[in-house]
Amino acid sequence: MLSRTADHLYWMSRYTERAENTARMLDVNYQTSLLPQSAEVAQLGWQGVLSISELRPAYFAKYDAITPEGVMEFMVKDESNPSSIISCLRAARENARAVRGALTTESWETQNTTWLDVNRMLRIGQFERDPGAFFEWVKFRSHLSRGVTLGTMLQDEAFYFSRLGTFLERADNTARLVDVKFHAMNSEFFGAGTEEHQEYDFYHWSAILRSVSAFEVYRKVYRDVIKPERVAELLILRADMPRSLHHSLGEVVANLTKVANDQSAETLRRAGKLLGELQYGRVDEILATGLHAYLTQFLDRVNELGGRISQDFLVPAH
């Protein structure tokens, strides 16, 4: 397959997944901000959204202070922010348009309709009227895009590169979310053991689980109160949890194996090694060595994998 075609398919999927993850993160923060909480805690949540996406400097170049309205505007509608929902959906559609011939009619129509609809919705103020409904819509369009790809495309290299983009992006986003949200729990705003702390704890962990559609899954798997170490285990090590690091890396390795070429052996080896560590890892060991250090290293390795995939298969960066 032409590296240019592979490149467009890979990035089409990455941007679609990124738009969904941004919507998930903002939705959870928006819903949590409606709960009774102190101004400092609310502020922490919105700071976390910018930290996850590494957008604090870009945000402060435009805004003086972190406010819910400012963060939502910046992360949803700002076309100068390459990680905003509008920017991601535009990039996904542009990449799809460039390889129109490699997609089924349904796949192309899904991407194109999403782009036309999001512009219409933002223009008529639908986002401001009901942010929660807008975020649900973004998630739904991403699910639809994946489902249509899975249900209509020939399972050849075009399909594998598309899946590779989806799961590499998902691994990156889940790791960022877990890192920043666990970090926030070490905040100084509550005395551990107080009633306020326990209540906040429950809502906080519930929110993290809901942001990756894992609240019901947690209840099914653990049948227990929400404990931080189990949230970490579910989102990092469970192979059967669709948005976990283990599951995402499993898909990355499976699709890399399908498209392997003469120069990709080292990339596959590194991906396989990372998957092996998730496969045989234990959450108590991860927490003992430090979750933040573990996830920072994981993100570095996923980032490096992305660079190697580009080098081995895709259009060289200019």
Secondary structure in CASP SS format (residue, H / E / C, confidence):
PFRMAT SS
TARGET T0000
AUTHOR 0000-0000-0000
METHOD secondary structure of the structure
MODEL  1
M C 1.00
L C 1.00
S H 1.00
R H 1.00
T H 1.00
A H 1.00
D H 1.00
H H 1.00
L H 1.00
Y H 1.00
W H 1.00
M H 1.00
S H 1.00
R H 1.00
Y H 1.00
T H 1.00
E H 1.00
R H 1.00
A H 1.00
E H 1.00
N H 1.00
T H 1.00
A H 1.00
R H 1.00
M H 1.00
L H 1.00
D H 1.00
V H 1.00
N H 1.00
Y H 1.00
Q H 1.00
T H 1.00
S H 1.00
L C 1.00
L C 1.00
P C 1.00
Q C 1.00
S C 1.00
A H 1.00
E H 1.00
V H 1.00
A H 1.00
Q H 1.00
L H 1.00
G H 1.00
W H 1.00
Q H 1.00
G H 1.00
V H 1.00
L H 1.00
S H 1.00
I H 1.00
S C 1.00
E C 1.00
L C 1.00
R H 1.00
P H 1.00
A H 1.00
Y H 1.00
F H 1.00
A C 1.00
K C 1.00
Y C 1.00
D C 1.00
A C 1.00
I C 1.00
T C 1.00
P H 1.00
E H 1.00
G H 1.00
V H 1.00
M H 1.00
E H 1.00
F H 1.00
M H 1.00
V H 1.00
K C 1.00
D C 1.00
E C 1.00
S C 1.00
N C 1.00
P C 1.00
S C 1.00
S C 1.00
I H 1.00
I H 1.00
S H 1.00
C H 1.00
L H 1.00
R H 1.00
A H 1.00
A H 1.00
R H 1.00
E H 1.00
N H 1.00
A H 1.00
R H 1.00
A H 1.00
V C 1.00
R H 1.00
G H 1.00
A H 1.00
L C 1.00
T C 1.00
T H 1.00
E H 1.00
S H 1.00
W H 1.00
E H 1.00
T H 1.00
Q H 1.00
N H 1.00
T H 1.00
T H 1.00
W H 1.00
L H 1.00
D H 1.00
V H 1.00
N H 1.00
R H 1.00
M H 1.00
L H 1.00
R H 1.00
I C 1.00
G C 1.00
Q H 1.00
F H 1.00
E H 1.00
R H 1.00
D C 1.00
P H 1.00
G H 1.00
A H 1.00
F H 1.00
F H 1.00
E H 1.00
W H 1.00
V H 1.00
K H 1.00
F H 1.00
R H 1.00
S H 1.00
H H 1.00
L H 1.00
S H 1.00
R H 1.00
G H 1.00
V H 1.00
T H 1.00
L H 1.00
G H 1.00
T H 1.00
M C 1.00
L C 1.00
Q C 1.00
D C 1.00
E H 1.00
A H 1.00
F H 1.00
Y H 1.00
F H 1.00
S H 1.00
R H 1.00
L H 1.00
G H 1.00
T H 1.00
F H 1.00
L H 1.00
E H 1.00
R H 1.00
A H 1.00
D H 1.00
N H 1.00
T H 1.00
A H 1.00
R H 1.00
L H 1.00
V H 1.00
D H 1.00
V H 1.00
K H 1.00
F H 1.00
H H 1.00
A H 1.00
M C 1.00
N C 1.00
S C 1.00
E C 1.00
F C 1.00
F C 1.00
G C 1.00
A C 1.00
G C 1.00
T C 1.00
E H 1.00
E H 1.00
H H 1.00
Q H 1.00
E H 1.00
Y H 1.00
D H 1.00
F H 1.00
Y H 1.00
H H 1.00
W H 1.00
S H 1.00
A H 1.00
I H 1.00
L H 1.00
R H 1.00
S H 1.00
V C 1.00
S C 1.00
A C 1.00
F H 1.00
E H 1.00
V H 1.00
Y H 1.00
R H 1.00
K H 1.00
V H 1.00
Y H 1.00
R C 1.00
D C 1.00
V C 1.00
I C 1.00
K C 1.00
P H 1.00
E H 1.00
R H 1.00
V H 1.00
A H 1.00
E H 1.00
L H 1.00
L H 1.00
I H 1.00
L C 1.00
R C 1.00
A C 1.00
D C 1.00
M C 1.00
P C 1.00
R C 1.00
S C 1.00
L H 1.00
H H 1.00
H H 1.00
S H 1.00
L H 1.00
G H 1.00
E H 1.00
V H 1.00
V H 1.00
A H 1.00
N H 1.00
L H 1.00
T H 1.00
K H 1.00
V H 1.00
A C 1.00
N C 1.00
D C 1.00
Q C 1.00
S C 1.00
A H 1.00
E H 1.00
T H 1.00
L H 1.00
R H 1.00
R H 1.00
A H 1.00
G H 1.00
K H 1.00
L H 1.00
L H 1.00
G H 1.00
E H 1.00
L H 1.00
Q H 1.00
Y H 1.00
G C 1.00
R C 1.00
V H 1.00
D H 1.00
E H 1.00
I H 1.00
L H 1.00
A H 1.00
T H 1.00
G C 1.00
L H 1.00
H H 1.00
A H 1.00
Y H 1.00
L H 1.00
T H 1.00
Q H 1.00
F H 1.00
L H 1.00
D H 1.00
R H 1.00
V H 1.00
N H 1.00
E H 1.00
L H 1.00
G H 1.00
G H 1.00
R H 1.00
I H 1.00
S H 1.00
Q H 1.00
D H 1.00
F H 1.00
L C 1.00
V C 1.00
P C 1.00
A C 1.00
H C 1.00
END
